Amino acid sequence: MKREGFASLDEAIEALERHAGLIRSEGPLDEVGALRDFEPGEQVHARLELSTGGLLRGREAGVDVMGDGALVPYTGVIRKRRLEPRDGQRAFDAVREALR
């Protein structure tokens, strides 16, 4: 786990994009088998989160980088809810919008 601080939401989103790009450049994950097989698209390769505000009034959102390279934006931590980017919107735009 790594924590970073940023002066603005735009700086934080730029860093989120950079980190996601680095993780995706590692390539897809291998299939994992335990009680059942998990395809790369079912595995979370990395979870990148942004948090604003304080403990009681803060907001959280982020992006799951899936094992197949897909980006899944979400909001919340305890009650995590998947964000559905609008037409032409990227995952990072949906995260930015959720934190404004």
TORKOL-4160 file (C-alpha; in steps of 0.2 Angstrom, whole numbers, padded with zeros to 4 digits, m for minus):
100
<pt num="1" X="0000" Y="0000" Z="0000"/>
<pt num="2" X="0006" Y="0017" Z="m0004"/>
<pt num="3" X="m0001" Y="0034" Z="0001"/>
<pt num="4" X="0001" Y="0051" Z="m0008"/>
<pt num="5" X="m0005" Y="0068" Z="m0005"/>
<pt num="6" X="m0011" Y="0080" Z="m0018"/>
<pt num="7" X="m0015" Y="0099" Z="m0019"/>
<pt num="8" X="m0030" Y="0096" Z="m0031"/>
<pt num="9" X="m0042" Y="0084" Z="m0037"/>
<pt num="10" X="m0035" Y="0086" Z="m0055"/>
<pt num="11" X="m0017" Y="0081" Z="m0049"/>
<pt num="12" X="m0024" Y="0066" Z="m0039"/>
<pt num="13" X="m0033" Y="0060" Z="m0055"/>
<pt num="14" X="m0018" Y="0062" Z="m0066"/>
<pt num="15" X="m0008" Y="0052" Z="m0053"/>
<pt num="16" X="m0022" Y="0039" Z="m0053"/>
<pt num="17" X="m0021" Y="0038" Z="m0072"/>
<pt num="18" X="m0002" Y="0036" Z="m0072"/>
<pt num="19" X="m0002" Y="0022" Z="m0059"/>
<pt num="20" X="m0016" Y="0013" Z="m0068"/>
<pt num="21" X="m0005" Y="0014" Z="m0084"/>
<pt num="22" X="0010" Y="0007" Z="m0076"/>
<pt num="23" X="0000" Y="m0008" Z="m0069"/>
<pt num="24" X="m0008" Y="m0011" Z="m0085"/>
<pt num="25" X="0009" Y="m0011" Z="m0094"/>
<pt num="26" X="0013" Y="m0027" Z="m0084"/>
<pt num="27" X="0002" Y="m0037" Z="m0095"/>
<pt num="28" X="m0013" Y="m0048" Z="m0090"/>
<pt num="29" X="m0013" Y="m0059" Z="m0075"/>
<pt num="30" X="m0013" Y="m0078" Z="m0077"/>
<pt num="31" X="m0029" Y="m0088" Z="m0073"/>
<pt num="32" X="m0029" Y="m0094" Z="m0055"/>
<pt num="33" X="m0037" Y="m0110" Z="m0049"/>
<pt num="34" X="m0043" Y="m0114" Z="m0031"/>
<pt num="35" X="m0060" Y="m0121" Z="m0028"/>
<pt num="36" X="m0064" Y="m0114" Z="m0046"/>
<pt num="37" X="m0055" Y="m0105" Z="m0060"/>
<pt num="38" X="m0053" Y="m0087" Z="m0060"/>
<pt num="39" X="m0051" Y="m0079" Z="m0077"/>
<pt num="40" X="m0040" Y="m0063" Z="m0078"/>
<pt num="41" X="m0055" Y="m0052" Z="m0080"/>
<pt num="42" X="m0062" Y="m0059" Z="m0063"/>
<pt num="43" X="m0046" Y="m0054" Z="m0054"/>
<pt num="44" X="m0042" Y="m0037" Z="m0047"/>
<pt num="45" X="m0024" Y="m0033" Z="m0051"/>
<pt num="46" X="m0024" Y="m0017" Z="m0041"/>
<pt num="47" X="m0036" Y="m0006" Z="m0032"/>
<pt num="48" X="m0032" Y="0013" Z="m0034"/>
<pt num="49" X="m0042" Y="0024" Z="m0022"/>
<pt num="50" X="m0044" Y="0042" Z="m0019"/>
<pt num="51" X="m0051" Y="0050" Z="m0003"/>
<pt num="52" X="m0056" Y="0068" Z="0000"/>
<pt num="53" X="m0061" Y="0077" Z="0016"/>
<pt num="54" X="m0060" Y="0070" Z="0034"/>
<pt num="55" X="m0065" Y="0054" Z="0042"/>
<pt num="56" X="m0083" Y="0058" Z="0044"/>
<pt num="57" X="m0087" Y="0068" Z="0029"/>
<pt num="58" X="m0074" Y="0062" Z="0017"/>
<pt num="59" X="m0078" Y="0054" Z="0000"/>
<pt num="60" X="m0070" Y="0039" Z="m0008"/>
<pt num="61" X="m0069" Y="0033" Z="m0026"/>
<pt num="62" X="m0056" Y="0024" Z="m0037"/>
<pt num="63" X="m0053" Y="0012" Z="m0050"/>
<pt num="64" X="m0050" Y="m0007" Z="m0050"/>
<pt num="65" X="m0037" Y="m0012" Z="m0063"/>
<pt num="66" X="m0043" Y="m0030" Z="m0068"/>
<pt num="67" X="m0032" Y="m0044" Z="m0072"/>
<pt num="68" X="m0036" Y="m0042" Z="m0091"/>
<pt num="69" X="m0032" Y="m0023" Z="m0090"/>
<pt num="70" X="m0050" Y="m0017" Z="m0089"/>
<pt num="71" X="m0053" Y="m0002" Z="m0078"/>
<pt num="72" X="m0068" Y="m0002" Z="m0067"/>
<pt num="73" X="m0072" Y="0014" Z="m0058"/>
<pt num="74" X="m0081" Y="0014" Z="m0041"/>
<pt num="75" X="m0087" Y="0025" Z="m0027"/>
<pt num="76" X="m0087" Y="0021" Z="m0008"/>
<pt num="77" X="m0076" Y="0009" Z="0002"/>
<pt num="78" X="m0088" Y="0001" Z="0014"/>
<pt num="79" X="m0103" Y="0001" Z="0002"/>
<pt num="80" X="m0093" Y="0000" Z="m0014"/>
<pt num="81" X="m0104" Y="0005" Z="m0029"/>
<pt num="82" X="m0098" Y="0003" Z="m0047"/>
<pt num="83" X="m0099" Y="0019" Z="m0058"/>
<pt num="84" X="m0105" Y="0018" Z="m0075"/>
<pt num="85" X="m0096" Y="0031" Z="m0086"/>
<pt num="86" X="m0107" Y="0040" Z="m0098"/>
<pt num="87" X="m0105" Y="0039" Z="m0117"/>
<pt num="88" X="m0088" Y="0046" Z="m0121"/>
<pt num="89" X="m0083" Y="0046" Z="m0103"/>
<pt num="90" X="m0067" Y="0037" Z="m0097"/>
<pt num="91" X="m0066" Y="0028" Z="m0080"/>
<pt num="92" X="m0056" Y="0042" Z="m0073"/>
<pt num="93" X="m0069" Y="0055" Z="m0078"/>
<pt num="94" X="m0082" Y="0045" Z="m0068"/>
<pt num="95" X="m0071" Y="0045" Z="m0053"/>
<pt num="96" X="m0067" Y="0064" Z="m0054"/>
<pt num="97" X="m0086" Y="0067" Z="m0056"/>
<pt num="98" X="m0090" Y="0056" Z="m0040"/>
<pt num="99" X="m0077" Y="0066" Z="m0030"/>
<pt num="100" X="m0083" Y="0084" Z="m0035"/>
